[in-house]
């Protein structure tokens, strides 16, 4: 249970609490409910109060003993008995249900309007009859005195189906292109329909004529979305509420054309349903995002209930503060607001429970399971479990049992806890030990340069930069960025090194603009003081633009230079790794520790440059670098004979046959190519 306090109104979320995943077996689910205290202590007001995927609508029977809800998939209706707090029956349909209406006091007679234009009548035993209407329907209501069922939709006609005679009657023809909502007033039995054109038409079923038209759209002006009528609800015989597609709720006295009150939801979402709490003079208005509860006279908001997904429908228990919601999730929500009324008789224990309970926060959902990505799974050495029952695939990762995760984490990184413990102790010691020199500084310990830059922008920047910097420094969401060392900017990262020249250049250009602005302000001040004409500062501005264009060229060169430097470092690291691997293999084979290789920044790894230096050197150096010479002594007078040979560099390792083929090919091409000597005369 979660308790929220909005404007001194406590709202109890009875559906909140620790949930169990859907993929676990029924046996494990029962064991968890019995063994785990946090699961067994959760409040489950109505058992199995959910749908397979989405809940579309929910309604309570007039006697307050049954709750009917529809949803998908497969399209179905569920009936819950509130006295037993459990499911009574469940039936499936061929198509999704758009709206349904309970015709009797209990679940004995129900009519369902479906998305495929079919209308189904259900009795206590099951489906009684099924028929089809000419156009797609959007809403329906029942007129008890004449037993007429009114259906409206994408047509200008109001279809009438007499349930006593079992046949269609002459429809009512309206002046609208389509009709979105309809309601029969329970006191004077006027049929009110809301049209796409933003009007409400009232029809009298006794004489089958239209008795009035109310223009709602004229009271809502200067709005982007056209205020078509989307919901109608009558409080009594005189007061009526109208909801629009633009997110407005208008309260009317049917005797006047002007509204008594106009309430704006301020989110431009269509109003889906309206309800009244006559005991507290409160109005419920529901859209996709939230349910707003506000005063009927003043329009002041009393409370609100926000949705985690999208609300589709809601209903209330008569004369109580218990509300049920159908939303775009399998789970149907239950809320209790004691200030709007006591708990119903069948759940009177809620009053005793809410008096004792205090506000508490609920644990994260699925606490017994840990979500990890595929990379984290590989780091733990559990990637061989993919496809097994130990992992549950979800989005971009997997759910894993927290016990298995803790064991694998302890094996993969056994010193993680010790490292965390040392860091925690060092942090506590650092916090408890005061510094010898107490320097008052606004800069934090983490990301001090970034904080200093933001403070400078906040003091000297323009309006946009000031607001952005102040929001970043004052927002609690970014507080850990200046406190946690894990969020410190890594200046050795490749991304930072590539962006640093750009950011530095932007800071310089910003400083130049600031300097030029200060110079212009000083010149203007001197002009006002001396009352003399001075030269304009446009030349300075133009010179600044020229400098900025030069700066654009320089920072691109700096980025390219930094990029080349990073690539060179990566290349050297790869060569180091290869040399280390080769040295390791030699050690394994020969048990010999070879000399280590030290790589310095000034070393040149271009092997071809050595051959070029030898070819350009003199004969003596070339002979010294070539094969050993053969020297023979001739006679005894010092005559000697020396035989040597110099190596010639072959062109790419081509042999003579290949060179002859290339030479023959070039000669053939020369014969084929047309000479261009005739074009020289047109060179001018």
QUIFEN-V893536 format. One record per run of one state. SS is the DSSP state (a for helix, b for strand, c for the rest). FROM is the first residue (numbers start at 1). TO is the last residue. If there is no record, write none. Layout:
ss/from/to
SS/FROM/TO
SS/FROM/TO
This chain:
ss/from/to
c/1/1
b/2/6
c/7/8
b/9/13
c/14/25
a/26/35
c/36/36
a/37/40
c/41/49
b/50/50
c/51/53
b/54/60
c/61/65
b/66/72
c/73/75
b/76/81
c/82/85
b/86/92
c/93/96
b/97/102
c/103/109
b/110/114
c/115/117
b/118/122
c/123/126
b/127/132
c/133/136
b/137/143
c/144/147
b/148/153
c/154/156
b/157/162
c/163/166
b/167/173
c/174/178
b/179/184
c/185/189
b/190/195
c/196/198
b/199/204
c/205/208
b/209/215
c/216/216
a/217/219
c/220/228
b/229/234
c/235/238
b/239/244
c/245/247
b/248/253
c/254/260
b/261/264
c/265/272
b/273/277
c/278/281
b/282/286
c/287/289
b/290/295
c/296/300
b/301/306
c/307/310
b/311/316
c/317/321
b/322/327
c/328/330
b/331/331
c/332/332
b/333/336
c/337/337
a/338/340
c/341/344
a/345/347
c/348/348
a/349/356
c/357/368
b/369/373
a/374/379
c/380/382
a/383/385
c/386/390
b/391/394
c/395/396
b/397/401
a/402/412
c/413/415
a/416/432
c/433/447
a/448/460
c/461/462
a/463/474
c/475/475
a/476/482
c/483/484
a/485/487
c/488/493
a/494/530
c/531/537
a/538/590
c/591/607
a/608/616
c/617/618
a/619/625
c/626/629
b/630/634
c/635/638
b/639/643
c/644/655
a/656/672
c/673/676
a/677/682
c/683/684
